[in-house]
Amino acid sequence: MAEKLVHKSWIIQYNLHSVLGFLLLFFLFVSFYLIGDNSDGVNFLAINKSTRKISSPKCDLFSGRWIFDNVSYPLYKEKQCSFMPDDFACHKFGRKDSKYHYWRWQPYHCDLPRFNAKGLLEKLKGKRVLFVGDSLNKNQWASMVCLIESSGIPSLNPPIWKGNLITFEVKEYNATVDFYWSPLLVESNCDDPVEHRVRDRIIRVEAIEKHARHWIDADILIFDSFTWWLESHMTLQWGSFNSSDAIHKKVEMKLRRYEMALRTWSDWLEFQIERKRTKLFFMSLSSSHKNGTDWGRGNDQNCYGETEPISRREYWGNESDINMMQIAEASVNELKRKGLDIQYLNITQLSEYRKDGHPSIYKRNWVAPTKEQLLNPRKNSDCVHWCLPGVPDVWNQILYAYIMDSSRELNE
């Protein structure tokens, strides 16, 4: 009898353990299904939900990889863009390879919306979009103009250049897409839109109104300012350029002077921008590829002759200054805390991979190359700006995604 009771007890315990074991396995299975491969810290369900919805904070448009796509890219052709500046028209100036046209940026956990020029212009009807900054910002502006023209919208007039301002009008939508040359944002001796190749740069680090009065009526402002701050020495000036008693101080302190200028910029935005109307964007540092040792080439190599992107996910070039980026992002975040509708678009990493996308020698030379440069093309290579169509088109796809999305919570 005792044996039967023990046996029965054992059976009950065995069945209970079996049920518990089954429940545990079921729980683990469900958990694994829900979480999936969480190596990137992203919930599996959140990925699927954000695949088509960019407004999810889980949808990081800036983290991804380049995929070769010669079916749906490029978004336009160089010859079809009648407004293409010679600075970025690489085929026109002799580049033979075309592979750089066909790379599509694919975020890891969502899709980047395809640019729809007519849809954008419907959103921009009666509005003014203004790109403010240096020639890389002009590079992005030129891309935007080409993307708009490629939609087949009739009666587009050539851009009009007045001083530092280029105006591109889309009459059918009563919209303008403009560019304003202000490479340091604040006033400087580099402010002339043509004659600005000045080696000894002088900055009025607390003066911005001369430029900013041209921005105040814009509905969307896109800023950039990094490259021109990289000089080892610059002169800070207090007082006007015409003043005989202006104070000058030649300084190194790259980060400090950059921080001071962004403080002037952010103070102006805080007190002058109409918050309910104006959307603001700050583009992060655009990567250059001047030193081939960054990606395993020799000391004498750069972007010249490169035809493939860098595939190493963790690649970061030595010329991309993280400290400067942190200062810019901190300035943007401070403005957010003060209630301004501003976004920091971090396009640096995706641009880092594209060593193949620069003009190198295939552009108009505004200053004739020397005999030495002609004998050694690499010494005359532009590894800073970008061929079009190319990388800036992706910057504009991301900008487009933010403009078209109605949520202010995107990626915050």
DACOR-V129508 format. One record per residue. N is the residue number from 0. PSI is psi as a letter, one per 20 degrees, with the letter a starting at -180 (none if undefined). NEAR is the number of other C-alpha atoms within 12 Angstrom. D_LAST is the distance of its C-alpha to the last C-alpha in whole Angstrom. Layout:
n = [N:N]
psi = [PSI:PSI]
near = [NEAR:NEAR]
d_last = [D_LAST:D_LAST]
This chain:
n = [0:1:2:3:4:5:6:7:8:9:10:11:12:13:14:15:16:17:18:19:20:21:22:23:24:25:26:27:28:29:30:31:32:33:34:35:36:37:38:39:40:41:42:43:44:45:46:47:48:49:50:51:52:53:54:55:56:57:58:59:60:61:62:63:64:65:66:67:68:69:70:71:72:73:74:75:76:77:78:79:80:81:82:83:84:85:86:87:88:89:90:91:92:93:94:95:96:97:98:99:100:101:102:103:104:105:106:107:108:109:110:111:112:113:114:115:116:117:118:119:120:121:122:123:124:125:126:127:128:129:130:131:132:133:134:135:136:137:138:139:140:141:142:143:144:145:146:147:148:149:150:151:152:153:154:155:156:157:158:159:160:161:162:163:164:165:166:167:168:169:170:171:172:173:174:175:176:177:178:179:180:181:182:183:184:185:186:187:188:189:190:191:192:193:194:195:196:197:198:199:200:201:202:203:204:205:206:207:208:209:210:211:212:213:214:215:216:217:218:219:220:221:222:223:224:225:226:227:228:229:230:231:232:233:234:235:236:237:238:239:240:241:242:243:244:245:246:247:248:249:250:251:252:253:254:255:256:257:258:259:260:261:262:263:264:265:266:267:268:269:270:271:272:273:274:275:276:277:278:279:280:281:282:283:284:285:286:287:288:289:290:291:292:293:294:295:296:297:298:299:300:301:302:303:304:305:306:307:308:309:310:311:312:313:314:315:316:317:318:319:320:321:322:323:324:325:326:327:328:329:330:331:332:333:334:335:336:337:338:339:340:341:342:343:344:345:346:347:348:349:350:351:352:353:354:355:356:357:358:359:360:361:362:363:364:365:366:367:368:369:370:371:372:373:374:375:376:377:378:379:380:381:382:383:384:385:386:387:388:389:390:391:392:393:394:395:396:397:398:399:400:401:402:403:404:405:406:407:408:409:410:411]
psi = [g:h:h:g:g:g:g:g:g:h:g:g:g:g:g:g:h:g:g:g:g:g:h:g:g:g:g:g:g:g:g:g:g:g:h:b:o:k:h:j:k:p:p:g:h:h:g:h:h:j:h:i:o:i:i:p:i:i:n:o:i:i:o:b:r:p:p:p:n:j:g:i:q:r:i:r:q:g:h:i:o:i:j:o:q:i:h:j:n:h:h:h:k:i:p:h:q:j:h:i:h:j:p:p:p:o:q:h:j:r:q:p:p:p:p:n:g:h:g:g:h:g:h:j:p:j:r:p:p:p:p:p:b:a:i:h:h:h:g:h:g:g:g:g:g:g:h:g:h:i:i:j:p:r:l:p:q:q:q:p:o:o:c:i:p:p:p:o:p:n:h:h:j:l:q:q:o:r:p:p:o:m:h:j:g:r:q:r:j:j:i:p:i:g:m:j:m:p:h:n:p:p:p:n:i:j:p:i:h:g:g:h:i:i:i:h:j:q:h:p:p:o:q:q:o:g:h:i:j:i:q:h:p:q:p:p:p:p:q:r:h:i:p:i:k:q:p:q:o:p:q:d:l:g:h:g:h:g:g:g:g:h:g:g:g:h:g:g:g:h:i:h:p:o:h:i:h:p:p:q:q:o:p:r:p:p:q:r:m:i:o:i:h:h:k:j:a:r:h:j:q:b:i:p:i:p:j:q:r:p:i:o:h:j:p:p:q:i:i:o:o:h:h:g:h:h:g:g:h:h:g:g:h:g:h:g:h:j:j:q:n:q:q:o:o:n:j:g:g:h:h:h:i:m:i:i:j:q:h:d:i:m:r:p:o:h:p:p:q:r:h:g:h:h:h:n:h:h:i:j:p:o:k:g:r:p:q:p:q:b:g:h:h:h:g:h:g:g:g:g:g:g:g:h:p:i:p:i:i:o:k:none]
near = [7:8:9:10:11:13:13:14:14:15:14:14:15:15:14:14:15:15:14:14:15:14:14:14:15:14:14:15:14:14:17:16:15:18:20:20:15:17:9:16:13:24:24:24:20:25:29:22:20:27:25:21:28:36:29:30:23:32:35:34:41:35:30:29:30:33:26:21:17:15:12:16:25:32:36:30:29:32:21:22:29:23:32:35:30:27:31:44:38:36:29:25:21:18:29:17:20:26:26:37:41:31:35:35:40:27:29:25:32:30:31:36:32:28:33:29:32:25:21:32:33:19:25:30:22:22:27:33:42:44:47:42:43:39:37:41:41:39:42:44:44:45:45:46:46:41:41:40:35:28:24:19:22:15:13:28:19:24:25:19:17:17:18:31:32:29:32:33:33:34:22:19:25:19:28:36:46:40:45:42:43:43:38:45:47:42:33:38:31:29:32:22:25:20:15:23:18:18:18:20:31:34:40:34:35:29:29:32:22:21:27:33:18:27:37:28:23:32:31:39:40:43:45:44:37:43:30:38:40:26:23:18:21:32:27:34:30:23:21:23:19:11:11:11:11:17:19:21:20:20:22:18:20:26:26:21:35:37:31:28:34:39:27:26:38:35:25:27:36:27:17:22:30:22:23:14:19:29:36:41:42:41:38:39:42:45:40:38:40:34:28:26:18:26:30:15:19:13:14:18:25:35:43:31:28:31:25:26:34:31:22:20:17:15:23:26:31:17:26:29:25:22:20:29:34:22:30:37:28:23:32:37:24:23:30:25:15:18:22:29:35:40:37:37:40:32:37:33:37:44:43:42:39:46:44:43:47:47:47:39:38:33:31:26:22:13:12:13:19:13:11:12:16:15:11:16:23:28:23:29:32:32:37:40:42:46:46:47:44:45:47:44:41:43:45:41:35:41:42:35:35:39:37:29:21:17:17:24:18:28:26:23]
d_last = [70:68:67:66:64:62:62:60:58:57:56:54:52:52:51:48:47:47:45:42:42:41:39:37:37:36:33:32:32:30:27:28:27:24:22:24:23:21:21:17:16:15:17:20:19:16:16:19:17:14:17:18:15:12:10:9:6:10:10:10:12:13:15:18:21:24:26:30:30:33:33:30:30:30:28:31:34:35:38:37:35:37:35:34:35:37:35:33:36:36:39:41:41:43:40:42:39:36:34:31:31:30:27:24:21:20:17:18:16:16:18:17:19:22:22:24:26:27:24:22:25:26:22:23:27:28:25:25:23:23:22:23:24:26:28:25:23:27:26:23:25:28:26:25:28:30:27:28:32:32:31:35:34:38:39:36:38:37:35:36:36:37:37:33:32:32:32:31:32:32:35:34:31:32:29:28:26:27:27:28:29:28:27:27:25:28:31:33:37:35:34:36:35:38:40:37:38:38:39:39:36:36:33:33:30:30:31:29:30:32:30:27:30:29:25:25:26:24:21:19:19:18:19:20:22:23:26:28:27:29:32:34:35:35:37:35:37:37:39:40:41:44:45:47:46:43:41:40:39:38:36:34:31:28:25:27:28:24:23:25:25:21:22:24:22:19:22:23:20:20:23:24:21:21:18:19:20:18:15:14:13:14:15:16:19:21:23:27:30:33:34:35:35:31:32:35:37:40:40:41:39:36:34:37:39:35:35:32:29:28:27:27:23:23:24:24:26:27:27:23:23:20:21:20:17:16:17:16:12:13:15:12:10:13:13:10:12:15:14:13:12:11:8:10:11:12:15:17:18:19:21:23:24:26:29:31:29:31:34:36:39:39:38:40:41:41:43:46:46:49:51:50:46:48:50:46:44:41:42:41:38:34:32:29:29:28:31:30:29:27:24:23:23:20:18:19:18:15:15:17:14:12:15:16:13:14:10:8:6:6:4:0]
